[in-house]
Amino acid sequence: MIFWLIAEIIKILIVFAGLLAAAAYLTLLERKVAAKIQNRMGPMEAGFHGLLQPIADGIKLFFKEDIIPADADKILFLLAPIIVVIPALTTFAVIPFGAPVKILGHTVPLQITNVNIGILFILALSSLGIYGVVLGGWASNSKYSLLGGIRTAAQMISYEIPLVLSIIGVIMIAGDLSLSKIVSEQSHIWFIVYQPVGFIIYLIASTAEMNRVPFDLGEAEGELVAGFHTEYSSMEFAFYFIGEYAQIVVNSAIIVTLFLGGWQGPFLPSVLWFLIKLFFVVLIYLWLRWTYPRLRYDELMDFGWKFLLPLALANIIVTGFIMILMNK
Amino acid sequence: MEALFYIFSIIAVFSALMVISMKNPLTSALYLVLCFFTIAGFYVILGMQFLAAMQVLVYAGAIMVLVVLVIMLLNLSKIKKIKMDLHQIFIAGVIFIILLAEITIYIINGYPKKPTGIYTHALINKIGNTQILGEFLFTKYILPFEVASVLLLVAIIGAYLFAKKKS
């Protein structure tokens, strides 16, 4: 019992610290990738090739003046950034990041907790991140923020449906909602082979859920200054930032777990395999951001409702038919 | 488990009271979200993780987001005055008495029952309650399930018609 408790606490600390560090260094990676794509150098001053840049940014944000606008709803204004961060960090609790290891005769699964409804847990939590954005936009008492918040809310509701439906194919093939079971089902062949359409829908819909370019209508800087976080400064702004980048890591981890075989792989240790796959999926997200221009609002809605949603439904039906035909 | 039940109950009752007593509609809506969360907590205590996840996903994550969105769009927070209507108080009183009577009858007649049917607790834990729920939905309870889906479809078409009429 004591051993289990200590192992659990250590795992939580590792995941928590790892996620925060990853979120911080993702900002540097993003700037470096953007620089590469635009044929620049990116941050070079702080440390070797800008390696200390995230720390410098963190210190800068920490010492900035903390401004709360007059007439803003104070409690909600402070609560909103926290609501963005918490679901993003909590989601990682059910993601298996390595094969079970043996320590002192005990088998320790490298997953904080194995819930038997793992996928639903993730979906339920990720559907809550939207409150942070909406409340932040509303509580700021600013027109730009409100418009950004409303736009983002409409967008996130629209893209959540294809996001959920794209996963159903994987659940059907695996026959289980638990993530560790889904990973072990992929020991022979990755689910991306059976579910290429589901993978692409998830990739697109999750980009929209995270409000990244080409779906960043809510913070379109040309029209809305910075959208829902226009009025935020100092650490509250940093929280939005951390939440956004933690979401990238979490979504990549979900893609790795559901479609790319999780931690499974030959020769190398399982945790390393997980991290390698995670890194490549993160790179896809960054690459998408610096390649495509922003969609127009009606294009965005049309794409979500008239293309992604029917495609996701068709994917489920086709998967079901093939499974029956192959008598699986 | 019992301590958890009491903690959840206190939060549930408190948030439910706040929903009806808050002046600002957005704050009420957020307390309702909290209330849904505690109900999800009750489901987890009862061993129905699937229902708990659905509660959060559908009610807290989807329906309440739409409610919050509508409140924001209508800018209802500007409305400060609340109209007091005697009819409302009368109707609320009648409903209160009926509900109170119902609860009292249930509590008086209720006694711990033994679980019936082929599914024992051990079996449910072995198969997982999600699978059993799915099986029942598509075999024994297929008719109510389909009727509910038709009802939702009707609601969608109705909403669409209303939205069309205005523009």
Chai-1 contact restraints between the chains, C-beta under 6 A:
chainA,res_idxA,chainB,res_idxB,connection_type,confidence,min_distance_angstrom,max_distance_angstrom,comment,restraint_id
A,N116,B,G128,contact,1.0,0.0,6.0,A-B,restraint_1
A,I117,B,Q49,contact,1.0,0.0,6.0,A-B,restraint_2
A,I117,B,F50,contact,1.0,0.0,6.0,A-B,restraint_3
A,I117,B,A53,contact,1.0,0.0,6.0,A-B,restraint_4
A,L120,B,A53,contact,1.0,0.0,6.0,A-B,restraint_5
A,F121,B,A53,contact,1.0,0.0,6.0,A-B,restraint_6
A,L123,B,L57,contact,1.0,0.0,6.0,A-B,restraint_7
A,A124,B,A53,contact,1.0,0.0,6.0,A-B,restraint_8
A,A124,B,V56,contact,1.0,0.0,6.0,A-B,restraint_9
A,A124,B,L57,contact,1.0,0.0,6.0,A-B,restraint_10
A,S127,B,L57,contact,1.0,0.0,6.0,A-B,restraint_11
A,S127,B,G61,contact,1.0,0.0,6.0,A-B,restraint_12
A,L128,B,G61,contact,1.0,0.0,6.0,A-B,restraint_13
A,I130,B,V65,contact,1.0,0.0,6.0,A-B,restraint_14
A,V134,B,V68,contact,1.0,0.0,6.0,A-B,restraint_15
A,W138,B,M72,contact,1.0,0.0,6.0,A-B,restraint_16
A,A153,B,L69,contact,1.0,0.0,6.0,A-B,restraint_17
